[in-house]
């Protein structure tokens, strides 16, 4: 079945674009706004509305497949592509991608993605956000044209098995880390709370004391309010390099002492720390530092897991970090990898090499990109998947949880029909 048209519409995301560099330099809060001047190229303010582009592929039988182009909250930081604004990129899709897709048969997800990702504009690859949304639409088109679920297309083309049970969902709170945690406990989230520890003075504490207090509060909050003693969620806290900021990015002993202490405070819950240090300079420096801290914790027999994030953006980056054991788990930040075909390959690579695969993303996505990501996760079976978009907890969790259960119910019904 052929693709006969490509139609685009501008949209909003579930969160905002935030200038990470300005925040790290001390931009303050005024309600939802950040106070101060942006420092990253393209930003008009430290925080501005997130934008997306819906890409709709019209098939010759009238069906419409679609995906959403979206970029991460902290665009332009950590080696990522620049700010993604709809008015700048819809003309790119119309001029360079539409002519390549119209008339093509929607029967080969991997092949169509490879063709799309090879397109260059002025000698450069397409923005990661464009490749992200286009690949979602291509997957949906192939699924609709061949009468399969999107997860079944992924499983068939990559030799996977679609999970018959849900994948663990990781919920994120944003700055509302106390009320957000309560929502997560009520919903029974398996991994929580993210917590957005992105400032030393306000959130970590000059000696780490504020995060220690929060971990203790979270532990006690769950123990007092959980519906069953069987509820033992994983604590996954993103510290945005702030631990390295107070102890030194290469001071493995001091960082490990602190992380080990956090792990003890969290008991009986298991702890993961994402982004313990952020070496702003380059990927190699970040990888070496994270690998060094990972080894230090392992040599101590500490069970706290480290999660790679900054400077680990592309499929190539993820393979490098996995190969060098830079972290016990890697966040596969789906928009940063461009086409979701790369997300699929990244999850499979991590699993093959004994590294935890966290199929993540950003709060700054859309309901559609989240739904398509669920299909990829159900086929590749990572350790956990991010609830997205937004920081409100309930909305992102609902979107991911419900899509997962639709897949399970539909596949079960298909099996029953065949009996």
C-alpha positions as CSV (number, residue, x, y, z in Angstrom):
1,X,0.0,0.0,0.0
2,X,1.5,3.3,-1.1
3,X,2.0,6.6,0.8
4,X,0.1,9.2,-1.2
5,X,0.6,12.4,0.8
6,X,2.6,13.9,3.8
7,X,0.8,16.5,5.8
8,X,2.3,18.5,8.7
9,X,0.7,20.5,11.6
10,X,2.4,22.5,14.3
11,X,1.7,21.5,17.9
12,X,2.6,21.9,21.6
13,X,4.4,19.4,23.7
14,X,3.6,18.2,27.3
15,X,6.2,20.5,28.9
16,X,8.7,23.2,28.0
17,X,12.1,24.0,26.5
18,X,14.5,24.9,29.3
19,X,17.9,26.4,29.0
20,X,19.9,24.0,31.1
21,X,23.1,26.1,31.0
22,X,21.2,29.1,32.4
23,X,19.6,27.0,35.1
24,X,23.0,25.6,36.2
25,X,24.3,29.1,36.3
26,X,21.7,30.0,38.9
27,X,18.5,31.2,37.0
28,X,15.9,31.5,39.7
29,X,12.2,30.6,39.8
30,X,9.2,32.9,39.7
31,X,6.3,30.6,39.7
32,X,6.6,28.4,36.6
33,X,8.9,31.0,35.0
34,X,12.6,31.1,35.3
35,X,14.2,34.4,36.0
36,X,17.2,35.6,34.1
37,X,18.6,35.7,30.6
38,X,19.1,32.6,28.4
39,X,22.6,31.6,27.4
40,X,22.0,28.8,24.9
41,X,21.7,29.8,21.3
42,X,18.1,30.0,20.0
43,X,16.4,30.5,23.3
44,X,14.3,33.6,23.8
45,X,13.8,32.9,27.5
46,X,15.2,30.4,30.0
47,X,11.9,28.6,29.8
48,X,9.6,28.7,26.7
49,X,6.8,26.7,25.4
50,X,7.7,23.3,23.9
51,X,6.8,22.8,20.3
52,X,6.1,19.7,18.1
53,X,5.2,18.8,14.5
54,X,2.6,16.1,13.8
55,X,3.6,14.3,10.6
56,X,0.6,12.5,8.9
57,X,1.2,10.0,6.2
58,X,-1.9,9.4,4.0
59,X,-2.2,5.9,2.6
60,X,-3.9,5.1,-0.7
61,X,-6.9,3.5,1.1
62,X,-7.5,6.7,3.1
63,X,-5.9,5.6,6.3
64,X,-3.8,8.2,8.1
65,X,-0.6,7.2,10.0
66,X,1.0,9.7,12.2
67,X,3.9,10.5,14.5
68,X,5.1,13.6,16.4
69,X,8.4,15.3,16.0
70,X,9.6,16.5,19.4
71,X,12.9,17.4,21.1
72,X,14.1,17.1,24.6
73,X,13.5,19.7,27.4
74,X,17.1,20.6,27.5
75,X,17.7,21.1,23.8
76,X,21.0,22.5,22.7
77,X,22.8,21.1,25.8
78,X,25.2,18.1,26.2
79,X,26.0,17.8,22.5
80,X,22.3,17.8,21.4
81,X,20.7,19.4,18.3
82,X,19.5,23.0,18.7
83,X,16.1,24.3,19.7
84,X,13.3,22.8,17.6
85,X,10.7,25.3,16.5
86,X,7.8,24.2,14.2
87,X,7.8,27.2,11.9
88,X,11.5,26.5,11.1
89,X,11.2,22.8,10.3
90,X,7.8,22.2,8.6
91,X,9.2,23.7,5.4
92,X,12.2,21.3,5.7
93,X,9.8,18.3,5.8
94,X,7.7,19.6,2.9
95,X,10.7,20.3,0.7
96,X,13.1,17.5,1.4
97,X,11.2,14.5,2.9
98,X,7.8,14.6,1.3
99,X,9.1,14.1,-2.2
100,X,11.1,11.0,-1.0
101,X,8.1,9.3,0.8
102,X,5.2,10.0,-1.6
103,X,4.7,7.0,-3.8
104,X,6.7,4.6,-1.6
105,X,5.2,1.3,-0.5
106,X,4.5,1.2,3.3
107,X,5.8,-2.3,3.8
108,X,9.4,-2.0,5.2
109,X,9.9,0.0,8.4
110,X,13.6,-0.5,8.6
111,X,14.2,0.3,4.9
112,X,12.0,3.4,4.9
113,X,13.7,4.7,8.1
114,X,17.2,4.1,6.6
115,X,16.2,6.1,3.5
116,X,14.7,8.9,5.6
117,X,17.7,9.1,8.0
118,X,20.1,9.4,5.0
119,X,18.5,12.6,3.8
120,X,20.8,15.6,4.2
121,X,20.1,19.3,4.1
122,X,23.1,21.5,3.3
123,X,25.4,18.6,4.1
124,X,23.8,18.0,7.5
125,X,21.6,15.2,8.8
126,X,18.0,16.1,9.6
127,X,17.3,17.4,13.1
128,X,16.9,14.5,15.5
129,X,13.3,15.7,16.2
130,X,12.3,15.4,12.6
131,X,13.8,11.9,12.3
132,X,12.1,10.9,15.6
133,X,8.6,11.9,14.4
134,X,9.0,10.7,10.8
135,X,10.0,7.3,12.0
136,X,7.0,7.0,14.3
137,X,4.7,7.9,11.3
138,X,6.5,5.3,9.1
139,X,6.1,2.6,11.8
140,X,2.4,3.4,12.1
141,X,2.0,3.4,8.2
142,X,3.6,0.0,7.9
143,X,1.4,-1.4,10.7
144,X,-1.8,0.0,9.2
145,X,-0.8,-1.1,5.7
146,X,-0.1,-4.7,6.8
147,X,-2.8,-5.2,9.4
148,X,-0.5,-5.5,12.4
149,X,0.1,-3.6,15.6
150,X,3.2,-1.4,15.7
151,X,4.9,-3.6,18.3
152,X,4.3,-6.6,16.0
153,X,6.1,-4.8,13.1
154,X,9.1,-4.2,15.4
155,X,9.1,-7.7,16.6
156,X,8.9,-9.2,13.1
157,X,11.6,-7.0,11.6
158,X,14.1,-7.2,14.6
159,X,13.5,-10.8,15.7
160,X,12.0,-9.9,19.1
161,X,9.1,-11.2,21.1
162,X,6.3,-8.9,22.1
163,X,6.0,-9.0,25.9
164,X,2.8,-10.5,27.4
165,X,3.2,-8.5,30.6
166,X,3.7,-4.8,31.2
167,X,7.2,-3.1,31.3
168,X,8.1,-1.3,34.5
169,X,7.1,2.4,34.3
170,X,9.3,5.2,35.6
171,X,7.4,8.3,36.7
172,X,8.9,11.8,36.9
173,X,7.8,14.6,39.2
174,X,9.6,17.8,38.2
175,X,10.1,20.3,40.9
176,X,6.9,19.2,42.7
177,X,8.8,16.2,44.1
178,X,6.7,15.8,47.2
179,X,3.1,15.9,45.9
180,X,4.4,14.1,42.8
181,X,5.7,11.3,44.9
182,X,2.4,10.9,46.6
183,X,0.7,10.5,43.2
184,X,3.2,7.9,42.2
185,X,2.6,5.9,45.4
186,X,-1.1,6.0,44.8
187,X,-0.7,4.8,41.2
188,X,1.7,2.1,42.2
189,X,4.5,3.3,39.9
190,X,7.3,0.7,39.8
191,X,10.1,3.2,39.5
192,X,10.1,6.8,40.9
193,X,10.4,9.8,41.4
194,X,13.1,11.4,39.2
195,X,12.9,14.5,41.5
196,X,14.8,17.0,39.2
197,X,17.8,17.6,41.5
198,X,19.4,20.1,39.1
199,X,20.7,22.7,41.5
200,X,23.3,22.3,44.3
201,X,22.2,25.0,46.7
202,X,18.5,24.6,46.4
203,X,18.0,20.8,45.9
204,X,21.2,18.8,46.6
205,X,22.6,20.9,49.4
206,X,26.1,22.2,49.6
207,X,27.1,18.9,51.4
208,X,24.4,16.8,49.9
209,X,22.2,17.1,52.9
210,X,19.0,18.2,51.2
211,X,18.9,15.1,48.9
212,X,19.7,12.9,51.9
213,X,16.6,14.4,53.7
214,X,14.5,13.9,50.6
215,X,15.5,10.2,50.2
216,X,14.6,9.6,53.8
217,X,11.3,11.4,53.5
218,X,10.5,9.3,50.3
219,X,11.4,6.1,52.1
220,X,9.2,6.9,55.1
221,X,6.3,8.2,52.9
222,X,6.1,4.9,50.9
223,X,6.4,2.7,54.1
224,X,3.5,4.7,55.7
225,X,1.2,4.8,52.7
226,X,1.8,1.8,50.5
227,X,-1.2,-0.5,49.9
228,X,0.9,-3.6,50.3
229,X,4.2,-4.7,51.7
230,X,4.9,-6.2,48.3
231,X,5.1,-2.7,46.9
232,X,8.9,-2.1,46.6
233,X,9.5,0.5,43.9
234,X,12.9,1.4,42.7
235,X,14.2,4.9,43.7
236,X,15.6,6.5,40.5
237,X,16.9,10.0,41.1
238,X,18.3,12.3,38.4
239,X,20.9,14.6,39.9
240,X,22.1,16.4,36.8
241,X,25.8,16.3,37.6
242,X,25.3,18.0,41.0
243,X,27.1,15.3,43.0
244,X,30.2,15.8,40.8
245,X,29.8,19.6,41.2
246,X,30.3,19.4,45.0
247,X,32.8,16.5,45.3
248,X,34.6,16.8,42.0
249,X,33.9,14.9,38.8
250,X,36.9,12.7,39.2
251,X,36.9,12.3,42.9
252,X,35.4,8.8,42.8
253,X,36.0,8.0,46.5
254,X,34.2,11.1,47.8
255,X,31.3,10.6,45.3
256,X,31.1,6.9,46.1
257,X,31.0,7.6,49.8
258,X,28.1,9.9,49.4
259,X,26.2,7.6,46.9
260,X,26.7,4.7,49.2
261,X,25.2,6.7,52.1
262,X,22.2,7.5,50.0
263,X,21.8,3.8,49.2
264,X,21.7,3.0,52.9
265,X,19.2,5.7,53.6
266,X,16.9,4.4,50.8
267,X,16.7,0.9,52.3
268,X,14.6,-1.3,52.0
269,X,14.3,0.3,48.5
270,X,16.8,-0.1,45.7
271,X,18.4,3.2,44.5
272,X,19.5,4.4,41.1
273,X,21.4,7.7,40.5
274,X,21.2,9.2,37.1
275,X,23.9,11.6,35.9
276,X,26.1,11.8,39.0
277,X,28.5,14.1,37.2
278,X,28.3,16.2,34.1
279,X,31.6,16.8,32.3
280,X,30.5,19.7,30.2
281,X,33.5,19.4,27.9
282,X,33.1,16.3,25.8
283,X,31.7,12.7,25.5
284,X,35.0,10.9,26.2
285,X,35.6,12.8,29.4
286,X,32.1,12.0,30.6
287,X,32.4,8.4,29.7
288,X,35.7,7.9,31.5
289,X,34.5,9.7,34.6
290,X,31.3,7.6,34.8
291,X,33.1,4.4,34.1
292,X,35.5,5.2,36.9
293,X,32.7,5.9,39.4
294,X,30.9,2.7,38.3
295,X,34.0,0.7,39.0
296,X,34.5,2.3,42.4
297,X,31.0,1.4,43.4
298,X,31.3,-2.2,42.1
299,X,34.6,-2.7,43.8
300,X,32.9,-1.7,47.1
301,X,30.1,-4.1,46.5
302,X,27.6,-1.2,46.6
303,X,24.3,-2.1,45.1
304,X,23.4,1.5,44.0
305,X,23.2,1.6,40.2
306,X,24.4,4.5,38.1
307,X,22.5,5.7,35.0
308,X,24.2,7.3,32.0
309,X,22.5,10.3,30.5
310,X,24.5,13.4,29.6
311,X,26.7,13.1,26.5
312,X,25.1,9.7,25.8
313,X,22.7,10.8,23.1
314,X,23.1,8.8,19.9
315,X,23.2,5.1,19.1
316,X,27.0,5.3,18.8
317,X,27.2,7.0,22.2
318,X,25.1,4.4,23.8
319,X,27.3,1.6,22.4
320,X,30.4,3.4,23.6
321,X,29.1,3.8,27.2
322,X,27.8,0.2,27.3
323,X,31.1,-1.2,26.0
324,X,33.1,0.7,28.7
325,X,30.7,-0.1,31.5
326,X,30.1,3.6,32.0
327,X,27.0,3.2,34.2
328,X,25.0,0.1,35.2
329,X,22.1,1.4,33.1
330,X,21.8,3.7,30.1
331,X,19.0,6.1,29.5
332,X,18.0,5.7,25.8
333,X,16.6,9.2,25.4
334,X,14.4,8.5,22.5
335,X,14.2,12.0,20.8
336,X,18.0,12.3,20.9
337,X,18.5,9.2,18.9
338,X,16.6,10.5,15.9
339,X,14.6,7.6,14.3
340,X,13.0,5.2,16.7
341,X,14.8,2.4,14.7
342,X,17.9,3.6,16.6
343,X,16.0,3.4,20.0
344,X,15.1,-0.2,19.1
345,X,18.7,-1.1,18.2
346,X,20.0,0.7,21.4
347,X,17.7,-1.3,23.7
348,X,18.7,-4.6,22.1
349,X,22.5,-3.7,22.2
350,X,22.4,-2.8,25.9
351,X,20.6,-6.1,26.7
352,X,23.1,-8.1,24.7
353,X,26.0,-6.5,26.5
354,X,24.6,-6.9,30.1
355,X,23.8,-3.2,30.6
356,X,20.4,-2.1,31.9
357,X,18.3,-0.5,29.1
358,X,16.1,2.4,30.2
359,X,13.9,3.5,27.3
360,X,13.5,7.1,28.4
361,X,12.8,10.3,26.6
362,X,11.7,13.6,27.8
363,X,8.8,15.4,29.5
364,X,8.8,17.6,26.5
365,X,7.1,15.0,24.2
366,X,3.5,14.4,23.1
367,X,0.9,11.7,23.8
368,X,1.6,10.3,20.3
369,X,5.3,9.9,20.7
370,X,4.8,8.3,24.0
371,X,2.3,5.7,22.6
372,X,4.6,4.8,19.8
373,X,7.5,4.4,22.2
374,X,5.3,1.9,24.2
375,X,5.1,-0.3,21.2
376,X,8.9,-0.2,20.8
377,X,9.3,-1.1,24.4
378,X,6.8,-4.0,24.3
379,X,8.7,-5.5,21.5
380,X,12.3,-5.0,22.8
381,X,11.5,-5.4,26.5
382,X,13.8,-2.8,28.2
383,X,14.2,-2.8,32.0
384,X,11.9,0.3,32.3
385,X,10.1,2.9,30.2
386,X,9.5,6.5,31.0
387,X,6.0,7.8,31.7
388,X,5.7,10.8,29.4
389,X,5.0,13.5,28.5
390,X,4.8,16.2,31.2
391,X,5.7,16.4,34.8
392,X,2.2,16.1,36.3
393,X,2.7,12.3,36.9
394,X,-0.9,11.3,36.3
395,X,-1.1,12.2,32.6
396,X,2.1,10.6,31.5
397,X,1.6,7.5,33.5
398,X,-2.0,7.1,32.2
399,X,-0.8,7.4,28.5
400,X,1.9,4.8,28.9
401,X,0.1,2.4,31.2
402,X,-3.1,2.4,29.1
403,X,-1.3,1.9,25.7
404,X,0.6,-1.0,27.3
405,X,-2.6,-2.7,28.5
406,X,-4.3,-2.1,25.1
407,X,-1.5,-4.0,23.4
408,X,-1.7,-6.9,25.9
409,X,-5.5,-7.1,25.6
410,X,-5.5,-6.9,21.8
411,X,-2.9,-9.6,21.4
412,X,-4.6,-11.8,23.8
413,X,-7.9,-11.4,21.9
414,X,-6.1,-12.2,18.6
415,X,-4.8,-15.5,20.1
416,X,-8.2,-16.4,21.4
417,X,-9.7,-15.9,17.9
418,X,-7.2,-18.3,16.4
419,X,-8.1,-21.1,18.8
